Amino acid sequence: MKTRHFAALALMGWYLIVPPTTRIWWVGPERTDNTAQMSKWTIEQSFDKAGLCQDARLATERISADAAIRMSSAVCISSDDPRLNSPI
């Protein structure tokens, strides 16, 4: 492998991201917007390996009710995924 390939692999990581929350008509419980663009999602944590990200995602699903609802939609995504920079 060439040196630039090693550098690219060293920079790659994983993000645990969650969708944005929204309310309908400013009342009622918050809801997650799973259809929002990935660039609008919030990065909760970053990891060096996909397995660590998945472990954290599964662990956070077992927490309190409000957070569990939001975290149930969380996904692990590569830090170089083009959807993170998508303007549309």
C-alpha positions in Angstrom: 0.0 0.0 0.0 1.1 3.5 -0.6 1.6 6.0 2.2 -1.4 8.1 1.3 -3.6 4.9 1.7 -2.3 4.4 5.3 -3.0 8.1 6.1 -6.6 7.8 4.8 -7.2 4.7 6.9 -5.8 6.3 10.0 -8.2 9.3 9.6 -11.3 7.1 9.3 -13.4 6.7 12.3 -17.0 6.0 13.3 -19.7 8.3 14.6 -22.7 7.4 16.7 -25.3 9.8 15.4 -28.9 10.5 16.4 -31.7 12.1 14.4 -32.9 15.6 15.2 -36.0 16.0 17.4 -39.1 17.9 16.5 -42.5 18.8 17.9 -45.8 19.1 16.0 -47.5 22.4 16.5 -45.1 23.2 19.4 -47.0 20.9 21.8 -46.9 17.3 22.6 -43.9 15.0 23.1 -40.7 15.4 21.1 -40.4 13.1 18.2 -37.4 12.0 16.3 -37.2 12.9 12.6 -35.6 9.7 11.2 -36.1 11.0 7.6 -33.9 14.1 8.2 -30.7 14.3 6.1 -27.7 12.8 7.9 -26.0 16.2 7.8 -28.7 17.4 10.3 -28.2 14.5 12.7 -26.2 15.1 15.9 -22.9 13.3 16.6 -23.2 11.8 20.1 -19.8 10.1 20.2 -16.9 9.1 17.9 -15.0 5.8 17.8 -12.0 4.3 16.2 -13.7 1.0 15.3 -17.2 0.1 14.1 -17.6 -2.6 16.8 -17.1 -0.1 19.6 -19.7 2.2 18.0 -22.2 -0.6 17.8 -21.5 -1.7 21.4 -22.2 1.9 22.6 -25.3 2.1 20.5 -26.7 -1.0 22.0 -25.8 0.0 25.5 -27.5 3.4 25.2 -30.8 1.8 24.1 -31.1 0.5 27.7 -31.1 3.9 29.4 -34.0 6.1 30.6 -37.2 6.4 28.6 -36.7 9.8 27.0 -33.2 9.1 25.9 -34.0 5.6 24.9 -36.6 6.8 22.4 -34.1 9.0 20.7 -31.2 6.5 20.9 -33.4 3.7 19.5 -33.0 5.6 16.2 -29.2 6.1 16.5 -26.9 4.7 13.9 -23.2 4.2 13.5 -21.8 5.8 10.3 -18.3 6.1 8.9 -16.7 9.5 9.4 -16.1 9.7 5.7 -19.7 9.0 4.7 -20.7 11.5 2.0 -24.2 11.9 3.5 -22.7 13.8 6.5 -21.8 16.6 4.1 -24.9 16.5 1.9 -26.4 20.0 1.7 -29.8 18.8 0.4 
